[in-house]
Amino acid sequence: MKTNFQKKYNPKDFEEKLYKNWEESGKFKPRDSKTGEQFYIPMPPPNVTSKLHVGHSSMLTLEDIMVRYHRMKGDSTLMIPGTDHAGISTQIKVEEKLASEGKSKHTMSRGDFLKECYDWNDTYGSQIQNQFRKMGTSCDWTKEKFTLDPDMNKRVNKAFCDLYKKGLIYRGEYMVNYDPVLDTVVSDQEVIYKEEEGKMYYITYFVAGTDKEVIVATTRPETMLGDVAVAVNPKDKRYKKLLKLGKKLILPIVNIEIDLIGDEMVDMEFGTGAVKITPAHDQNDFQVAKRHNLPLNKIVIGKDGKMTKVAGIFAGQDFKTARENIVELLKSKGNLVDIKPHISKVGYGDRSHAKIETIISTQWFVKIEPIVKKVISGYRKKDFEIIPKRFNKIFEDWIFNLRDWCISRQLIWGHQIPVWYGPDEHIFCAETEEKAYEQAREFYKKEDIELKRDLDSLDTWFSSALWPFAILDYDMWGAEQPDLFKQFYPASVLETGHDIIFFWVIRMLLFGYEFTGKAPFKKIYFHGLVRDKIGRKMSKSLGNGVDPIEMIDKYGTDALRLTLSIGNTPGNDLKFDEDNVENNMIFINKLWNASRFVGTNLTGKLDGIDIDDIEKILIKHYDELMFHEKWILSRIKYLSDEVTSGMEKYSFSDIGQELQVFTRNEFCDYYIEVFKLTKDSSKYHEEVIS
C-alpha cells in the first residue's frame, strides 16, 4: 500500500484533480447494486439567474452525503445535475443587463431577446456546473438536464396538451396579481405584504328613493367608480331591514343604482360593517360578485396604473391623482363623512418591489381539484413521508386549500404555451406547430389558414413539476418506459427547502400522480435557511451574503461541507459563521496529518491484500491484538453503528459531531499516541497502558 499525502494540507493542490479523476473514472454513474437497493435523489435545479449562494452549498452538501453513503453501502445510486431556466427571475436579470447597455426588449424581436437569454444561460449555467464540481457533488454528469432542453420542451408541451384534452387546463377570466414593472401576472406567493400608514374614508351611499343612507368604509376611494354593489353581513342588525326590503343604493358621483347585498364574507367589526364590492380590483370582492351573479369586469384602473374610460371624468389620471380628486369631489357633494388614519396591508412584487394591482385578466389555469384528490389520497395512505414531521401541518394547510393554478406568464423567456388561435379565435392545442395546422385544416376544411400562437410562456414551476420523472427520460407517449425510469422511479428522497413547499413540492406531487400514477418520491426532507451568524436572513441590502467559492478557496471544500453539516438539523435554520469554517479547516488538517501518519506506517505492509479481506484477517488474529488495538476497533464499530443509524434518521449534525469527537479525542489524541509508544514493542502488555 502506497500513500501520497503531501506534508502540508493544502486542498488547492488536490481537490480539483481528485474530482476530475472521480468523474472521468465513471464513479458517479449508477453501478450494479450489491444490495439489490436503488437510491435516487432528484437534485433541485438551481436557477440560472446567477452563481450559487451558500444555501445551495448547504443543499448540495446534504444531498451528496446521502448519495455517497448509499454508494458506500453498495446501492445503485443516481443524482442528476441540472439547472432551471427560472422564467421571470432570469428575464429580469437579462432586462437589467440590456438596460445597462442602453438596450430594451421592447425594441428587439422575440428571437433576438431569446438569444440574449440563452447567452445569459450559457454564462451562468457553466458557472453553476463548475460550482457543483467545486463542492465535490458526486452527480452523473452524463445525464445533465436543463429545464429548457429540447427533450424537456417536448414533455412540457405533451403534458400541457394532455391536461387540456382532459379538461384540466382551461382559459378564463380570473382575478390575478399584476406586476406593472414586470408587465406580467405573478402568483400569490410572489407578493410581499407590508403594513403601511394610510387612511380609511367613510363615504355616504344614499338609499334609492329615501332619505336614508349607508356609510361605507374604504381605503381605496379611487376604485369606487367600479363598484357593482355594497355588501353587509346578513346577521348585522343595522342593515337587516334594508336587506329585507331589497333596497338599492346610489353610487356617488355617477349617481347610478347598485345592489345592497348580504354576504357572510363581511366582517361586522370592520369600519361600519358595510363594504363596497369592486370585483375587478379585489380578490374577495371578485368572489362575492361571482356568488351573487354580479358584473365582474368593471375595470377602472388599467395595467398602466391609470384610470380607464369607465372612470369617466377621471380617465387618464394616475390612480393617486384620481384618489385626491375623487375625495375632493365627494367632499363638495357632501358624501364624505370622515377620514381616519388606518394601517393597511399593501402588496408588493418580491422581485420588482412594485405595488401589485389585482386585476381581472384572461389567463391559462390548471384545474386543481380533480388532481389534488389523488395527492390527498396518497398522503393519507402514506405513499410519502415528510421529514421532519412538524411540516405535515404546513403541508396540509397548503394541500387542503389549493386554488386553480394560473400557469400563464406574460414573458418571452420560458416554455411558450403550445396553443394557436384561428381567425375566429378557435383554440388549437398541439405539441408542435405542424400538428396545430393539421388540426386547423381538419377543423376549417380548407388548406389556406393562418394561425397565431399564444405569446405567453408557462409559469416556470410547470416544467419544474415534471422534473423527478422527466430527467429519467419518462415516456409520455405510451411507449415502453426506459430502464432508467423503471430502475429509479419513484425517487428515494427529495431534499429541498421548506420555503418552496407550495411552489415546487406540491406541484411535483400533482404532476407525479397525474402522469405516472405514483408519488414522485418516497420521502421529503426539508432543510432550513442558512442565515448569518446572528440569525439574520442573508441579503444584498444587508451585505451579509456568503460566497461559497470564496470559502472553498480560503479553507477547502471539506471544511465548508463540515460547517454546513454540523448544526444542520431537519427543517431548522443554520447560522453560518466563518470562524467555524476556519476551525473545521484546522480539524481537517488534523485528520490529514493522521491519515498521512497511518499511510506512512502501512507502506508496504498491505501489499497483495484485498481491502475486503482486512476484516477477516482482524477476526482471525483478534486474540493477538494489544489492548489499545482492540479498544480502537470497538470504538470504530460503535462509531460505524452510530453513523449508520444517524444516516437513516437524517441526523447529519450528530454524525458530524460524532466523527469529530472520535477523530480528535480518541483516534488522534489517544490511539495514535499510544501506537507511537508501542509500535516497536512486541511484548507490550495491557497493564502498561492501563
C-alpha positions as CSV (number, residue, x, y, z in Angstrom):
1,M,0.0,0.0,0.0
2,K,1.4,3.4,-1.1
3,T,0.2,6.8,0.0
4,N,1.0,10.2,-1.4
5,F,-0.2,12.6,1.3
6,Q,2.0,15.7,1.0
7,K,3.4,17.1,4.2
8,K,1.2,20.2,4.3
9,Y,-2.6,20.1,3.9
10,N,-3.4,22.4,1.0
11,P,-6.7,21.5,-0.6
12,K,-6.0,23.6,-3.7
13,D,-3.2,21.2,-4.6
14,F,-5.5,18.1,-5.0
15,E,-9.3,18.8,-4.8
16,E,-9.8,19.7,-8.5
17,K,-7.6,16.8,-9.7
18,L,-9.3,14.4,-7.4
19,Y,-12.8,15.4,-8.6
20,K,-11.7,15.2,-12.2
21,N,-10.4,11.6,-11.6
22,W,-13.6,10.6,-9.9
23,E,-15.7,12.0,-12.8
24,E,-13.6,10.5,-15.6
25,S,-13.5,7.1,-13.9
26,G,-17.3,6.9,-14.0
27,K,-17.6,6.5,-10.2
28,F,-20.6,8.8,-10.2
29,K,-22.7,6.7,-12.6
30,P,-25.1,4.1,-11.3
31,R,-23.5,0.7,-10.8
32,D,-25.0,-2.7,-10.4
33,S,-26.4,-2.8,-6.9
34,K,-24.7,-5.1,-4.5
35,T,-27.6,-4.8,-2.0
36,G,-30.4,-5.0,-4.5
37,E,-31.4,-1.5,-3.5
38,Q,-31.5,1.7,-5.6
39,F,-31.0,5.3,-4.3
40,Y,-32.2,8.2,-6.5
41,I,-32.3,11.8,-5.4
42,P,-33.7,14.4,-7.8
43,M,-31.4,17.4,-7.3
44,P,-33.4,20.7,-7.1
45,P,-32.1,22.5,-10.2
46,P,-30.7,26.0,-9.2
47,N,-31.9,29.0,-11.2
48,V,-29.5,30.3,-13.9
49,T,-30.1,33.8,-12.6
50,S,-26.6,34.0,-11.0
51,K,-23.9,31.9,-9.3
52,L,-24.8,29.7,-6.4
53,H,-25.1,31.0,-2.9
54,V,-24.3,29.3,0.4
55,G,-27.9,28.0,0.7
56,H,-27.3,26.0,-2.5
57,S,-24.0,24.7,-1.0
58,S,-25.9,23.5,2.1
59,M,-28.4,21.7,-0.1
60,L,-25.6,20.1,-2.2
61,T,-23.7,19.0,0.9
62,L,-26.6,17.2,2.4
63,E,-27.6,15.5,-0.8
64,D,-24.1,14.4,-1.6
65,I,-23.7,13.0,1.9
66,M,-26.8,10.8,1.2
67,V,-25.6,9.7,-2.2
68,R,-22.1,8.8,-1.0
69,Y,-23.5,6.9,1.9
70,H,-25.7,4.8,-0.3
71,R,-22.9,4.3,-2.8
72,M,-20.6,3.1,0.0
73,K,-23.4,0.6,1.1
74,G,-23.3,-0.9,-2.4
75,D,-26.7,0.6,-3.5
76,S,-27.0,1.6,-7.1
77,T,-27.1,5.4,-6.8
78,L,-28.2,8.3,-9.1
79,M,-28.1,12.0,-8.7
80,I,-28.7,14.0,-11.9
81,P,-27.3,17.6,-12.1
82,G,-29.3,20.3,-13.8
83,T,-30.4,23.9,-13.9
84,D,-33.7,25.8,-14.1
85,H,-34.4,28.5,-16.7
86,A,-36.3,30.4,-13.9
87,G,-38.6,32.3,-16.3
88,I,-39.4,35.6,-14.6
89,S,-36.2,35.8,-12.5
90,T,-33.9,35.3,-15.4
91,Q,-35.8,37.6,-17.7
92,I,-35.5,40.4,-15.1
93,K,-31.7,39.9,-15.0
94,V,-31.4,39.9,-18.8
95,E,-33.5,43.1,-19.0
96,E,-31.4,44.8,-16.4
97,K,-28.2,43.8,-18.3
98,L,-29.8,45.2,-21.5
99,A,-30.7,48.4,-19.8
100,S,-27.1,48.9,-18.6
101,E,-26.1,48.6,-22.3
102,G,-28.8,51.2,-23.3
103,K,-31.0,48.5,-24.9
104,S,-34.6,47.3,-24.3
105,K,-36.5,44.1,-25.0
106,H,-39.3,46.4,-26.4
107,T,-37.0,47.4,-29.4
108,M,-35.9,43.8,-30.0
109,S,-37.5,40.9,-31.8
110,R,-38.6,37.9,-29.8
111,G,-35.8,35.9,-31.3
112,D,-33.1,38.5,-30.5
113,F,-34.3,38.7,-26.9
114,L,-34.3,34.9,-26.6
115,K,-30.7,34.9,-27.9
116,E,-29.8,37.3,-25.1
117,C,-31.4,35.0,-22.6
118,Y,-29.7,31.9,-23.9
119,D,-26.3,33.7,-23.8
120,W,-27.0,34.5,-20.2
121,N,-27.9,30.9,-19.5
122,D,-24.6,29.7,-21.2
123,T,-22.6,32.1,-18.9
124,Y,-24.2,31.3,-15.6
125,G,-25.1,27.7,-16.4
126,S,-21.4,26.9,-16.9
127,Q,-20.5,28.8,-13.7
128,I,-23.1,26.6,-11.8
129,Q,-21.6,23.5,-13.3
130,N,-18.2,24.5,-12.0
131,Q,-19.6,25.3,-8.6
132,F,-21.2,21.8,-8.4
133,R,-17.8,20.3,-9.1
134,K,-16.0,22.6,-6.6
135,M,-18.5,21.4,-3.9
136,G,-17.5,17.8,-4.7
137,T,-21.0,16.9,-5.7
138,S,-20.9,13.3,-7.0
139,C,-23.6,13.6,-9.7
140,D,-23.8,11.8,-13.0
141,W,-22.8,14.4,-15.5
142,T,-23.7,12.2,-18.5
143,K,-27.4,12.8,-17.7
144,E,-27.3,16.6,-17.0
145,K,-30.6,18.4,-17.8
146,F,-31.8,22.0,-18.3
147,T,-35.5,22.8,-18.0
148,L,-35.5,24.3,-21.5
149,D,-33.7,21.5,-23.2
150,P,-35.5,20.3,-26.4
151,D,-36.5,17.0,-24.8
152,M,-37.8,18.8,-21.7
153,N,-39.8,21.1,-24.0
154,K,-41.4,18.1,-25.8
155,R,-42.5,16.7,-22.4
156,V,-43.8,20.1,-21.3
157,N,-45.9,20.5,-24.5
158,K,-47.2,17.0,-24.2
159,A,-48.1,17.5,-20.5
160,F,-50.0,20.7,-21.4
161,C,-51.9,19.2,-24.3
162,D,-52.8,16.1,-22.3
163,L,-54.2,18.2,-19.4
164,Y,-56.0,20.4,-21.9
165,K,-57.7,17.4,-23.6
166,K,-58.8,16.1,-20.2
167,G,-60.4,19.5,-19.4
168,L,-57.8,20.1,-16.6
169,I,-56.3,23.1,-18.3
170,Y,-58.6,26.0,-19.3
171,R,-58.5,29.6,-20.4
172,G,-60.6,32.0,-18.5
173,E,-61.1,35.3,-16.7
174,Y,-59.9,35.4,-13.2
175,M,-58.6,37.8,-10.5
176,V,-54.8,37.8,-10.7
177,N,-51.9,39.8,-9.2
178,Y,-50.4,42.1,-11.8
179,D,-46.9,43.5,-11.5
180,P,-46.8,46.8,-13.6
181,V,-42.9,46.8,-13.7
182,L,-42.5,43.2,-14.9
183,D,-45.7,43.5,-17.0
184,T,-46.9,40.1,-16.1
185,V,-49.1,38.3,-13.6
186,V,-47.4,36.8,-10.5
187,S,-48.6,34.2,-8.0
188,D,-49.9,35.0,-4.6
189,Q,-46.6,33.6,-3.1
190,E,-44.6,36.2,-5.1
191,V,-46.4,39.1,-3.4
192,I,-44.9,40.5,-0.2
193,Y,-47.4,42.4,2.0
194,K,-46.2,45.4,4.1
195,E,-48.1,47.3,6.7
196,E,-48.4,51.0,5.7
197,E,-50.0,54.0,7.3
198,G,-53.0,55.0,5.2
199,K,-56.4,56.4,5.5
200,M,-59.9,55.0,5.9
201,Y,-62.5,57.0,4.0
202,Y,-66.1,57.0,5.2
203,I,-68.5,57.6,2.3
204,T,-72.2,58.1,2.2
205,Y,-74.2,55.9,-0.2
206,F,-77.8,57.1,-0.2
207,V,-80.7,54.5,-0.2
208,A,-82.6,55.0,-3.5
209,G,-85.9,56.7,-3.2
210,T,-85.4,57.5,0.5
211,D,-83.6,60.0,2.7
212,K,-81.8,57.1,4.4
213,E,-78.1,56.4,4.0
214,V,-75.5,53.7,4.4
215,I,-72.0,54.7,5.3
216,V,-69.3,52.6,3.6
217,A,-65.7,52.4,4.8
218,T,-62.9,52.0,2.2
219,T,-59.2,52.5,1.9
220,R,-59.4,52.9,-1.9
221,P,-62.0,55.5,-2.9
222,E,-60.4,55.7,-6.4
223,T,-61.9,52.3,-7.3
224,M,-65.5,53.2,-6.2
225,L,-66.4,54.0,-9.8
226,G,-66.1,50.3,-10.4
227,D,-68.5,49.4,-7.6
228,V,-71.2,46.9,-8.5
229,A,-72.8,46.6,-5.0
230,V,-72.4,47.3,-1.3
231,A,-72.2,44.3,0.9
232,V,-73.2,43.8,4.6
233,N,-73.3,40.8,6.8
234,P,-76.8,39.3,6.7
235,K,-76.6,38.9,10.5
236,D,-75.9,42.6,11.0
237,K,-79.0,44.0,12.8
238,R,-78.1,47.5,11.4
239,Y,-78.9,46.5,7.9
240,K,-81.4,43.6,8.2
241,K,-84.4,45.8,7.4
242,L,-82.8,47.3,4.3
243,L,-81.8,43.9,3.0
244,K,-85.3,42.5,3.6
245,L,-86.8,45.4,1.6
246,G,-84.3,44.7,-1.3
247,K,-83.3,48.4,-1.3
248,K,-80.8,49.8,-3.9
249,L,-78.1,52.3,-3.2
250,I,-77.0,55.3,-5.2
251,L,-73.3,55.2,-6.2
252,P,-71.9,58.7,-5.5
253,I,-70.5,60.9,-8.3
254,V,-72.1,58.9,-11.1
255,N,-75.5,58.6,-9.4
256,I,-76.4,55.1,-10.6
257,E,-78.2,52.4,-8.6
258,I,-76.3,49.4,-7.3
259,D,-77.4,46.5,-5.2
260,L,-77.2,46.2,-1.4
261,I,-76.4,42.5,-0.7
262,G,-75.9,40.3,2.2
263,D,-72.7,38.1,2.4
264,E,-71.1,36.2,5.2
265,M,-67.7,37.4,4.0
266,V,-68.3,40.9,5.5
267,D,-66.7,41.5,8.9
268,M,-69.3,43.4,11.0
269,E,-66.5,44.9,13.1
270,F,-64.6,46.4,10.1
271,G,-65.4,50.0,9.6
272,T,-69.2,50.5,9.5
273,G,-69.9,46.9,8.6
274,A,-70.7,48.0,5.0
275,V,-68.1,47.5,2.3
276,K,-68.2,48.4,-1.4
277,I,-67.8,45.5,-3.9
278,T,-65.4,46.2,-6.7
279,P,-64.8,42.8,-8.3
280,A,-62.3,44.0,-10.9
281,H,-59.9,45.2,-8.3
282,D,-60.2,43.0,-5.2
283,Q,-59.9,39.2,-4.8
284,N,-62.5,39.0,-2.1
285,D,-64.9,41.3,-4.0
286,F,-64.4,39.1,-7.1
287,Q,-65.6,36.0,-5.2
288,V,-68.5,37.9,-3.6
289,A,-69.6,39.2,-7.1
290,K,-69.4,35.7,-8.6
291,R,-71.6,34.3,-5.8
292,H,-74.2,36.9,-6.4
293,N,-74.0,36.9,-10.2
294,L,-72.9,40.5,-10.4
295,P,-70.9,42.1,-13.2
296,L,-67.2,41.2,-12.9
297,N,-65.4,43.3,-15.5
298,K,-65.9,46.9,-14.5
299,I,-62.2,47.9,-14.6
300,V,-61.4,51.4,-13.6
301,I,-57.6,51.2,-13.2
302,G,-55.6,49.8,-16.2
303,K,-52.4,47.9,-16.2
304,D,-50.5,51.2,-16.6
305,G,-51.8,52.4,-13.2
306,K,-54.1,55.0,-14.9
307,M,-57.8,55.4,-14.8
308,T,-59.7,53.8,-17.7
309,K,-62.7,55.2,-19.7
310,V,-65.0,53.6,-17.1
311,A,-63.8,56.2,-14.6
312,G,-65.4,59.0,-16.7
313,I,-64.0,62.4,-16.0
314,F,-61.0,60.9,-14.2
315,A,-59.9,58.8,-17.2
316,G,-56.2,59.1,-17.9
317,Q,-55.3,60.2,-14.4
318,D,-52.9,58.0,-12.4
319,F,-54.7,56.3,-9.5
320,K,-53.1,58.5,-6.8
321,T,-54.1,61.8,-8.5
322,A,-57.6,60.3,-9.1
323,R,-57.9,59.4,-5.5
324,E,-57.2,63.0,-4.4
325,N,-59.7,64.4,-7.0
326,I,-62.4,61.9,-6.1
327,V,-62.1,62.7,-2.4
328,E,-62.4,66.4,-3.1
329,L,-65.4,65.8,-5.3
330,L,-67.0,63.7,-2.5
331,K,-66.4,66.5,0.0
332,S,-68.0,69.1,-2.3
333,K,-71.1,66.9,-2.8
334,G,-71.4,66.1,1.0
335,N,-70.8,62.4,0.6
336,L,-67.5,62.3,2.6
337,V,-68.3,61.8,6.2
338,D,-64.9,61.2,7.8
339,I,-61.3,60.3,7.1
340,K,-59.3,58.4,9.8
341,P,-55.8,57.0,10.0
342,H,-55.6,53.3,9.1
343,I,-52.9,50.7,8.8
344,S,-53.3,48.8,5.6
345,K,-51.5,45.7,4.1
346,V,-50.2,46.6,0.7
347,G,-48.9,44.0,-1.7
348,Y,-45.5,44.5,-3.5
349,G,-43.7,42.3,-6.0
350,D,-41.0,40.3,-4.3
351,R,-38.7,40.9,-7.3
352,S,-39.7,44.3,-8.8
353,H,-40.8,45.8,-5.4
354,A,-43.6,47.5,-7.4
355,K,-47.1,47.9,-5.9
356,I,-49.2,44.9,-7.1
357,E,-52.5,45.6,-8.7
358,T,-55.2,42.9,-8.6
359,I,-57.0,42.8,-11.9
360,I,-59.3,40.6,-13.9
361,S,-57.4,39.1,-16.8
362,T,-57.7,36.3,-19.3
363,Q,-55.1,33.6,-18.4
364,W,-54.5,29.9,-18.6
365,F,-55.2,27.8,-15.5
366,V,-54.7,24.2,-14.2
367,K,-57.9,22.9,-12.7
368,I,-56.6,21.7,-9.3
369,E,-59.5,19.9,-7.6
370,P,-59.5,16.6,-9.7
371,I,-55.7,16.3,-9.5
372,V,-55.2,17.2,-5.8
373,K,-57.6,14.5,-4.8
374,K,-55.0,11.9,-5.9
375,V,-52.3,13.7,-3.8
376,I,-54.5,13.8,-0.7
377,S,-55.4,10.1,-1.1
378,G,-51.7,9.3,-1.4
379,Y,-50.8,11.4,1.6
380,R,-53.5,9.6,3.7
381,K,-52.2,6.2,2.5
382,K,-48.7,7.3,3.5
383,D,-47.3,7.0,0.0
384,F,-44.6,9.5,1.0
385,E,-43.2,10.6,4.3
386,I,-42.4,14.2,5.4
387,I,-39.3,14.9,7.5
388,P,-39.4,16.5,10.0
389,K,-43.0,15.5,10.9
390,R,-43.9,19.0,12.1
391,F,-44.1,20.1,8.4
392,N,-47.1,17.8,7.9
393,K,-49.3,20.6,9.3
394,I,-47.9,23.2,6.9
395,F,-48.2,20.7,4.0
396,E,-51.9,20.1,5.0
397,D,-52.6,23.8,5.2
398,W,-51.5,24.1,1.6
399,I,-52.8,20.9,0.1
400,F,-56.3,21.3,1.5
401,N,-56.7,24.9,0.4
402,L,-55.3,24.9,-3.2
403,R,-57.0,27.1,-5.8
404,D,-56.7,26.7,-9.5
405,W,-53.2,27.4,-10.7
406,C,-52.6,30.3,-13.0
407,I,-49.9,29.0,-15.3
408,S,-49.6,31.7,-18.0
409,R,-47.0,34.5,-17.7
410,Q,-46.5,37.5,-20.0
411,L,-42.9,36.6,-20.6
412,I,-40.7,35.7,-23.5
413,W,-38.2,33.5,-21.7
414,G,-39.7,30.1,-20.9
415,H,-41.8,27.4,-22.5
416,Q,-44.1,29.1,-24.9
417,I,-47.7,28.0,-24.4
418,P,-48.4,25.3,-27.1
419,V,-51.7,26.9,-28.3
420,W,-52.5,28.5,-31.6
421,Y,-55.6,30.6,-32.5
422,G,-57.6,30.5,-35.7
423,P,-59.1,33.6,-37.4
424,D,-62.2,33.2,-35.2
425,E,-60.1,32.7,-32.1
426,H,-60.8,29.0,-32.1
427,I,-58.1,27.2,-29.9
428,F,-55.8,24.6,-31.3
429,C,-53.7,22.9,-28.6
430,A,-50.9,20.9,-30.1
431,E,-47.4,19.7,-29.3
432,T,-46.0,21.3,-32.4
433,E,-46.9,24.0,-34.9
434,E,-47.2,21.3,-37.6
435,K,-49.8,19.4,-35.6
436,A,-51.7,22.6,-34.8
437,Y,-52.0,23.3,-38.6
438,E,-53.2,19.7,-39.2
439,Q,-55.9,20.3,-36.6
440,A,-56.9,23.6,-38.2
441,R,-57.1,22.2,-41.7
442,E,-59.4,19.5,-40.4
443,F,-61.5,21.9,-38.4
444,Y,-61.9,24.6,-41.1
445,K,-62.0,22.1,-44.0
446,K,-59.5,24.1,-46.1
447,E,-55.8,24.4,-46.6
448,D,-55.1,28.2,-46.6
449,I,-55.3,29.1,-42.9
450,E,-53.2,31.5,-40.8
451,L,-52.8,30.7,-37.1
452,K,-51.4,32.9,-34.4
453,R,-49.5,31.4,-31.5
454,D,-50.2,32.4,-27.9
455,L,-47.4,34.7,-26.9
456,D,-47.4,33.9,-23.2
457,S,-45.0,31.5,-21.5
458,L,-45.7,28.9,-18.9
459,D,-45.0,29.5,-15.2
460,T,-41.5,28.2,-14.6
461,W,-42.9,25.8,-11.9
462,F,-44.9,24.0,-14.6
463,S,-41.8,22.5,-16.2
464,S,-40.2,22.0,-12.7
465,A,-43.2,20.0,-11.7
466,L,-42.2,17.3,-14.2
467,W,-38.6,17.2,-13.0
468,P,-38.4,14.0,-11.0
469,F,-39.6,11.8,-13.8
470,A,-38.7,13.9,-16.9
471,I,-35.0,13.7,-16.1
472,L,-35.3,9.9,-16.1
473,D,-36.5,10.1,-19.7
474,Y,-40.1,9.2,-18.8
475,D,-42.0,8.4,-22.0
476,M,-45.2,10.4,-22.0
477,W,-46.4,9.0,-25.4
478,G,-47.4,5.5,-24.2
479,A,-44.3,3.6,-25.2
480,E,-42.3,1.1,-23.1
481,Q,-40.7,3.1,-20.3
482,P,-36.8,3.3,-20.3
483,D,-34.8,1.2,-17.9
484,L,-33.6,4.4,-16.1
485,F,-37.2,5.2,-15.1
486,K,-38.1,1.6,-14.2
487,Q,-35.0,1.3,-12.1
488,F,-35.1,4.5,-10.1
489,Y,-38.7,5.9,-10.0
490,P,-40.0,7.0,-7.6
491,A,-37.1,8.8,-6.0
492,S,-35.9,7.6,-2.7
493,V,-35.9,11.1,-1.2
494,L,-36.5,14.7,-2.2
495,E,-34.2,17.1,-0.3
496,T,-35.3,20.7,-0.5
497,G,-36.1,23.9,1.4
498,H,-39.3,24.3,3.3
499,D,-39.8,27.7,1.7
500,I,-40.9,26.1,-1.6
501,I,-43.4,23.6,-0.3
502,F,-46.1,25.3,-2.3
503,F,-44.1,26.4,-5.3
504,W,-42.4,23.1,-6.1
505,V,-43.1,20.2,-3.8
506,I,-46.8,20.2,-4.1
507,R,-46.7,20.8,-7.9
508,M,-44.3,17.8,-8.3
509,L,-46.8,15.7,-6.3
510,L,-49.7,16.9,-8.5
511,F,-48.0,16.0,-11.8
512,G,-46.3,12.9,-10.4
513,Y,-49.7,11.3,-9.5
514,E,-51.4,12.7,-12.7
515,F,-48.8,11.5,-15.2
516,T,-47.2,8.4,-13.6
517,G,-49.8,7.3,-11.1
518,K,-47.3,7.5,-8.2
519,A,-45.9,9.9,-5.8
520,P,-42.6,11.1,-7.4
521,F,-40.6,10.4,-4.1
522,K,-40.9,8.2,-1.1
523,K,-39.6,10.8,1.4
524,I,-39.4,14.6,1.5
525,Y,-36.6,16.0,3.7
526,F,-36.9,19.7,4.4
527,H,-33.9,21.8,5.3
528,G,-34.0,25.3,6.7
529,L,-32.4,28.5,5.6
530,V,-28.8,29.4,6.0
531,R,-28.6,32.7,8.0
532,D,-25.7,34.8,9.1
533,K,-24.1,34.3,12.4
534,I,-26.6,36.4,14.3
535,G,-29.6,34.8,12.7
536,R,-30.4,37.4,10.0
537,K,-31.6,36.3,6.5
538,M,-28.8,36.8,4.0
539,S,-29.5,39.6,1.5
540,K,-27.7,42.1,-0.7
541,S,-29.1,45.0,1.2
542,L,-27.6,43.8,4.5
543,G,-24.3,42.8,2.7
544,N,-24.1,39.6,4.8
545,G,-24.2,37.1,2.0
546,V,-21.5,34.4,1.8
547,D,-19.8,33.3,-1.5
548,P,-19.2,29.5,-1.0
549,I,-16.5,29.6,-3.6
550,E,-14.6,32.2,-1.6
551,M,-14.9,29.9,1.4
552,I,-13.6,27.0,-0.6
553,D,-10.7,28.9,-2.0
554,K,-9.8,30.0,1.5
555,Y,-10.4,26.9,3.6
556,G,-11.1,24.0,1.3
557,T,-14.3,22.1,0.3
558,D,-14.3,19.7,3.2
559,A,-14.1,22.5,5.8
560,L,-17.1,24.2,4.2
561,R,-19.1,21.0,3.9
562,L,-18.4,20.0,7.5
563,T,-19.5,23.5,8.6
564,L,-22.8,23.1,6.6
565,S,-23.4,19.7,8.2
566,I,-22.8,20.3,11.9
567,G,-25.7,22.3,13.3
568,N,-27.8,21.5,10.2
569,T,-30.9,19.7,11.6
570,P,-34.1,18.7,9.8
571,G,-36.2,21.8,9.0
572,N,-34.2,24.2,11.2
573,D,-32.3,27.2,10.0
574,L,-28.5,27.2,10.3
575,K,-26.4,30.1,11.5
576,F,-23.3,30.4,9.4
577,D,-20.1,31.7,11.0
578,E,-16.8,31.9,9.0
579,D,-15.0,31.2,12.3
580,N,-16.5,27.7,12.2
581,V,-15.2,27.1,8.7
582,E,-11.7,28.1,9.9
583,N,-11.9,25.8,12.9
584,N,-13.1,23.0,10.7
585,M,-10.2,23.5,8.4
586,I,-7.9,23.1,11.5
587,F,-9.8,19.8,12.2
588,I,-9.4,18.6,8.6
589,N,-5.7,19.4,8.8
590,K,-5.5,17.2,11.9
591,L,-7.3,14.4,10.0
592,W,-4.9,14.9,7.1
593,N,-1.9,14.5,9.3
594,A,-3.4,11.4,11.0
595,S,-4.1,9.9,7.6
596,R,-0.5,10.7,6.5
597,F,0.9,9.1,9.6
598,V,-1.2,6.0,9.1
599,G,-0.3,5.8,5.5
600,T,3.4,6.1,6.2
601,N,3.3,3.3,8.8
602,L,1.3,1.0,6.5
603,T,3.6,1.4,3.4
604,G,4.5,-2.0,2.1
605,K,2.5,-3.8,4.9
606,L,-0.7,-4.4,3.0
607,D,0.7,-5.2,-0.4
608,G,-1.2,-8.0,-2.0
609,I,-4.1,-7.9,0.5
610,D,-7.6,-7.2,-0.8
611,I,-9.1,-4.4,1.2
612,D,-12.3,-6.5,1.6
613,D,-10.3,-9.2,3.4
614,I,-9.0,-7.0,6.2
615,E,-12.0,-7.6,8.4
616,K,-11.5,-11.4,8.1
617,I,-7.8,-11.1,8.9
618,L,-8.5,-9.0,12.0
619,I,-11.1,-11.5,13.3
620,K,-8.6,-14.4,12.7
621,H,-5.8,-12.6,14.7
622,Y,-8.0,-10.8,17.2
623,D,-6.5,-12.5,20.3
624,E,-3.0,-11.4,19.2
625,L,-4.0,-7.7,19.3
626,M,-3.0,-5.4,22.1
627,F,-5.5,-3.7,24.4
628,H,-5.4,-0.4,22.6
629,E,-5.9,-2.1,19.3
630,K,-8.9,-4.0,20.5
631,W,-10.2,-0.8,22.1
632,I,-9.9,1.3,18.9
633,L,-11.6,-1.5,16.9
634,S,-14.5,-1.5,19.4
635,R,-14.8,2.3,19.1
636,I,-14.8,2.1,15.3
637,K,-17.5,-0.5,15.4
638,Y,-19.6,1.7,17.8
639,L,-19.0,4.8,15.5
640,S,-19.9,2.8,12.4
641,D,-23.2,1.8,14.0
642,E,-23.9,5.3,15.2
643,V,-23.2,6.8,11.8
644,T,-25.4,4.2,10.0
645,S,-28.2,4.9,12.5
646,G,-27.8,8.6,12.1
647,M,-27.8,8.4,8.3
648,E,-31.1,6.5,8.3
649,K,-32.5,9.2,10.6
650,Y,-31.0,12.1,8.6
651,S,-29.1,13.3,11.7
652,F,-26.3,14.9,9.7
653,S,-25.3,17.2,12.5
654,D,-25.0,14.5,15.1
655,I,-22.9,12.4,12.7
656,G,-20.5,15.3,12.0
657,Q,-20.0,15.8,15.7
658,E,-19.5,12.1,16.5
659,L,-16.9,11.9,13.7
660,Q,-15.1,15.0,15.1
661,V,-15.0,13.7,18.6
662,F,-13.8,10.3,17.6
663,T,-11.1,11.6,15.3
664,R,-9.8,14.3,17.5
665,N,-10.1,12.8,21.0
666,E,-10.0,9.0,20.5
667,F,-8.1,8.3,17.3
668,C,-5.6,11.1,17.2
669,D,-5.0,12.1,20.8
670,Y,-5.1,8.6,22.3
671,Y,-4.7,5.8,19.8
672,I,-2.0,7.3,17.6
673,E,0.0,8.5,20.6
674,V,-0.2,5.0,22.2
675,F,0.7,3.4,18.9
676,K,3.8,5.6,18.7
677,L,4.9,4.2,22.1
678,T,4.1,0.6,21.3
679,K,4.8,0.1,17.6
680,D,8.4,-1.3,18.3
681,S,7.5,-3.3,21.4
682,S,6.2,-6.8,20.6
683,K,6.0,-7.7,24.3
684,Y,4.0,-4.6,25.3
685,H,1.4,-5.6,27.9
686,E,-2.1,-4.3,28.5
687,E,-1.2,-3.5,32.1
688,V,1.3,-0.8,31.0
689,I,-1.5,1.1,29.1
690,S,-3.9,0.8,32.0
